[in-house]
Amino acid sequence: MSGMHLSKEFFELIKAIGESKSKQEEDRIIQREVMTLKKKLETAPSAPIGSPIPGAPGSGNGLNTNKKKAREFLVRVLYVEMLGHDGSFGYIKAVELAASQSIIHKRTGYMVCSCCLSPEHEFRFMLVNQMQRDLISSNLLESCGALIAVTNLITADLVGTVSTQVIGLLDHTAETVRKKAIIALHRLHQLSPDIVTQQEVVEKVRRMLCDRDPAVMGSTLNVIEAMSRVDVHPFKDLVPSLISILKQICERRLPSEYDYHRIPAPWMQMKIVRILSVIGKNDAQSSEGMYEILGDCLRKADEAGINASNAIVYECIRCITTIYPNPVLLDAAGASISRFLSSRSQNLRYLGVTGLASIVERHPKYAAEHQLAVIECLEDKDDTLLRKTLDLLYRMTNPVNVEFITDRLLHFLRGATDPYLKSDLTEKICTIAERYAPSNAWYVRTVTSLFEIAGDLVDPAVATNLMSLVAEGTGNEDGDEEADMALRKQAVELYVNLLATSKNRMPRVLVETMAWVLGEYGYLSSVMPLDAIIDGMCRLLQSGSTAKLGGGSASTRRLVLSAIMKLVAQYGSCPAAAAKVVDDYTKSQDPDAQKRCLEFQTILTTAPHMLGEVFPVDASLEDVDVDVNLSFLNGLVTEAVSNGARTYQKPEDDEDDDMYYGGGLASDTASAFKMTPYEKPTATYGQGRMNGMGS
């Protein structure tokens, strides 16, 4: 226990938190700890800011008793905060501990303040003087602690109070201080660009990049990467310097302590490669100088074959696909991607899929040779890899491979269970089917299969587009009518087969699309006669299963009912099954369906010869001529007038017609409203009667 520098109380606290079985039990543990800490911290009188914490014997059992306990109490306060409880009672003690002469206590105080104090907290101002003293201290450990605190505690309005000291530390003799100072300077620039300007930071960064110590150079690379992503232009001329540094690293000129598993400074290599990718993007001149070193770096990292080198290979691939393209480097990147995809490691396969996604986005020709390897990733059980693979397949799709990829995506969608994944995949299939469809017939088959598998997730506009395609065909006035009729016949046979299989469940969009296609073009079927199609539609409508009828909504039933009526008109007579359906729906609670069936019965019984006119064949795209003057009634009116009927006379006081057809009321008609305001009352009523009440 003593070797762990933990008291028994602290050890028991951590153990209890780790063994708690529920959030409620954890909260009870922390609440007891809060009460304990409050008692221990309140027994200690507060020391003035900037003075060491006294430890005189006999001064109580609080912070003044033991500095080790003081540090432990504040770490326990940090645990309280991390687990979502209020530890503000210990903030002032953390500020006091930051003023301690002991480095370990000072850093503990800074750490607690950095983690717990919000940017608006007033205690931050109390730390400024202490940070200023530590920044100019001759003790490099105090300076390092203050620099770390500056990056976490200083706010925009306090930048001016420490900027001069931070800039001065860039020339410190200790490399540990210099590398922290450049990070702190960048943070001050992010907080207040007006005080610490970009020009000033860039100037310092250029100088620190050439520092004699590799650690300082590595810290400077972090700053260059962050600033170049905001504005790359000040760093365009650093390409030769960055290439020179990367070459030195690859040739192992850095001290061996920077190696990781025999890979020379892998994190520095990755930073430089990322910076080069930002600088070389859309810049042919800058990219030309990078080609050789990127090729060497990729080759040496690929030969190592361990995790650290694989990370470098991945960054090189990303860089090669981002900068101005070079065919030799792209081929090398493709070879590395192939090795990743063929690996048994899920992590490497994920890198391969991600790297291929970046190369396919700008150079689609490299997708074909890796298509089968990517498809195999769909069999993996790792959800993250699956999602990345599906996204890559979507990016890889083109007119050549759309049939193969769509078939695989539909196969995967059939077994998917995650609703969010199914929704995203359904949208992707709709998009690639519309964008790259090799033929109209293929599009109809593919979208229909999608309706079967995930019809509930399909946008209704997709079904509308499908029906418009079947109705319009090629869409050209001088198009091939035979091809259009062949497409309609294929669509009819597709939906007739679906009707015959009698599935236990069909999505609403599939039922409505099938009803429309068969209702419009059922007469084209060669695999099933019209009377059999009518019987099938009637069985579907009267199945009693809402699942078979796409949920059984009223609008879906109306569409199926209309399709049956159109098929009866095409058949020329009404089969018994259709007659029963129509008769049953004359008693329907849906007024729309009831009205349709009553009108249809009337036509069947009184004018069956008019069925063809009421339900014309293939008339979905024909314009309906509307006779606004009702001229077809002229003969009836003439006959009635000749038999003594009076002609229509417009009423003289019909002002509504004048308003809607002539524009406004008659000018001589006075307004019925009195627009004069009421006179102000001269006497007050009711007040006298209320005076005596309530006494």
HELIX and SHEET records of a PDB file:
HELIX    1   1 SER A    2  MET A    4  5                                   3    
HELIX    2   2 LYS A    8  GLU A   19  1                                  12    
HELIX    3   3 LYS A   23  GLU A   42  1                                  20    
HELIX    4   4 LYS A   67  MET A   82  1                                  16    
HELIX    5   5 SER A   88  GLY A   90  5                                   3    
HELIX    6   6 TYR A   91  ALA A   98  1                                   8    
HELIX    7   7 ILE A  103  CYS A  116  1                                  14    
HELIX    8   8 PHE A  123  LEU A  135  1                                  13    
HELIX    9   9 LEU A  140  LEU A  153  1                                  14    
HELIX   10  10 ALA A  156  LEU A  158  5                                   3    
HELIX   11  11 VAL A  159  GLY A  168  1                                  10    
HELIX   12  12 LEU A  169  ASP A  171  5                                   3    
HELIX   13  13 GLU A  175  LEU A  191  1                                  17    
HELIX   14  14 GLN A  198  LEU A  209  1                                  12    
HELIX   15  15 PRO A  214  VAL A  230  1                                  17    
HELIX   16  16 HIS A  233  LEU A  238  5                                   6    
HELIX   17  17 VAL A  239  CYS A  250  1                                  12    
HELIX   18  18 SER A  256  TYR A  258  5                                   3    
HELIX   19  19 PRO A  266  GLY A  280  1                                  15    
HELIX   20  20 ALA A  284  GLU A  288  1                                   5    
HELIX   21  21 TYR A  291  ALA A  304  1                                  14    
HELIX   22  22 ASN A  307  THR A  322  1                                  16    
HELIX   23  23 PRO A  327  LEU A  341  1                                  15    
HELIX   24  24 GLN A  346  ARG A  362  1                                  17    
HELIX   25  25 PRO A  364  HIS A  370  5                                   7    
HELIX   26  26 GLN A  371  GLU A  376  1                                   6    
HELIX   27  27 CYS A  377  GLU A  379  5                                   3    
HELIX   28  28 ASP A  383  MET A  396  1                                  14    
HELIX   29  29 VAL A  402  GLY A  415  1                                  14    
HELIX   30  30 PRO A  419  TYR A  436  1                                  18    
HELIX   31  31 ASN A  440  ALA A  454  1                                  15    
HELIX   32  32 GLY A  455  LEU A  457  5                                   3    
HELIX   33  33 PRO A  460  GLU A  472  1                                  13    
HELIX   34  34 GLU A  481  THR A  501  1                                  21    
HELIX   35  35 ARG A  508  TYR A  521  1                                  14    
HELIX   36  36 GLY A  522  LEU A  524  5                                   3    
HELIX   37  37 LEU A  530  LEU A  541  1                                  12    
HELIX   38  38 ALA A  554  TYR A  571  1                                  18    
HELIX   39  39 ALA A  576  TYR A  585  1                                  10    
HELIX   40  40 PRO A  591  THR A  606  1                                  16    
HELIX   41  41 PRO A  608  MET A  610  5                                   3    
HELIX   42  42 LEU A  611  VAL A  614  1                                   4    
HELIX   43  43 SER A  631  LEU A  633  5                                   3    
HELIX   44  44 ASN A  634  SER A  642  1                                   9    
HELIX   45  45 GLU A  655  ASP A  657  1                                   3    
HELIX   46  46 ASP A  658  GLY A  663  3                                   6    
HELIX   47  47 GLN A  687  MET A  690  1                                   4    
SHEET    1   A 2 ASP A 259  TYR A 260  0                                        
SHEET    2   A 2 ILE A 263  PRO A 264 -1                                        
END                                                                             
